[in-house]
Amino acid sequence: MVSAMSSTIRATVVQASSVFYDTPATLDKAEKFLKEAAELGSQLVVFPEAFIGGYPRGYNFADQSTRGKESFRKYHASAINVPGPEVDRLAAMASKYKVYLVTGAIEREGYTLYCSVLFFDPEGNYLGKHRKIMPTYRERLVWGFGDCSTTPVYDTPYGKLGSVICWENRMPLLRTSMYAKGIEIYCALTADSGDTWVSTMTHVAMEGGCYVLSPIQFCRRKDYPSPPEYLYSPSEEFVTPDSDSIIWAGGSVIISPHGEILAGPNYEGEGLFTADLDVRGEIPKAKFMFDVVGHYSRADILNLTVDNRPLVPVTFTSSPCKSKYRNDELEDLKKMGIYGDS
C-alpha cells in the first residue's frame, strides 16, 4: 500500500555513458552515480535509455557481415534477464540508497532483445518494466517489439510514475494512454540528443500536465570498442577516429507541468541534474487549464481503445478432460450409470 502523498520529491536524471560490452562495469558505474545522487538528497534517480547493456550505435549493427554477427553475439551476452542477478543487484542498490530507481536496460528473452525500462522502489522491490513498443530505424535490426501489457504507471508517495522511451514520445496515442493512466512523473529515457528534443519534452509536459524527466547518455568515441573490432562509421576502416570526439551529446532535462525547464539541458559531459518536483502543488494548476483526458477531452466524438493483453506468437492449449463431454455432463452421466466404472 502506498503511504500518504508527500508534498515534493527531489529527482535526479543521470547523463552518462554505458561501459559497452561490460555490464558488470556499467552496474558499478550506476552505483557510483546513485551514491552521488543520494548525497544530494534525491529520492528518485533516472538513468538513460539502454544504460544497462548499451545502445547499439554504429556501423557494426548495420549489416550481416561476420563482424556484425559477432557484434550481436557480444551485445546479446551483455544484455540481462528480467528477473535475474543484475536485476537483484539494481534492487539492492535502490534499497541501499533509499531511492526510487528507474533505468534503461537491454532485456534478453531467449535470443530476442528488448529495449526496456526497469522500476525499483526504496525498499529494494523490483516493481516491473516497460518494453519499448516501437524501435526506431536501425534499432529494429537488434531489438524486438514490446506491447501495451508493459506500459505500467506506479503509485508512489510522490505521484504516479511511468516511462515512455525515446521516439515513442512522438506517438500521440501512446502518450494519451499514459495520460489516461494518470501519469504525473513521466520518465522519457531517450537516445535523441538532437536540437528538437527539448521542444518535444516541453510539449509533452504541457500536454500531459506532468513533470517530464529525460535522461540521455553522453558518449565519446572511446566509450565504444576501438576499430577495427567496432566501427562507428564506415570511414573508420581507413581513418583512425579521435577517441575524445563526442558521438552522443546528451541534453538531459527536467521540465515542469507548465513547460518550465527546471534542470538542464546539458551538452558538455557526464553529470547529474536535479530538481524538486511538487506534484500536488503544481499539477492541479496545470490541469485547471488543460486536462487532455478529462475536461478537455471529447469522448463523444474522439476516443481511444488500448489492447493491454500480452501478445505472444504461440499459445498452447490443452483440455483437462479427454472425453468429448464437459465435466458437469460427466457427473450427470456417472449418476445415471452411463459413464465411468461399473
Secondary structure, DSSP 8 states (H G I E B T S, - for coil): ------S-EEEEEEE----TT-HHHHHHHHHHHHHHHHHTT-SEEE--TTTBT----SGGGGS-SHHHHHHHHHHHHHSB-SSSHHHHHHHHHHHHHT-EEEEEEEEEETTEEEEEEEEE-TTS-EEEEEE-SS--GGGGGTB----GGG--EEEETTEEEEE--GGGGG-HHHHHHHHHTT-SEEE--BS--STTHHHHHHHHHHHHTSEEEE-B-EEEGGGS--TTTS-SSGGGGTS---TT-EEEE--EEEE-TTS-EEEEEE-SSSEEEEEEE-HHHHHHHHHHH--TTTTT--TTT-------S---S------S-SSSS-HHHHHHHHHTTSSS--
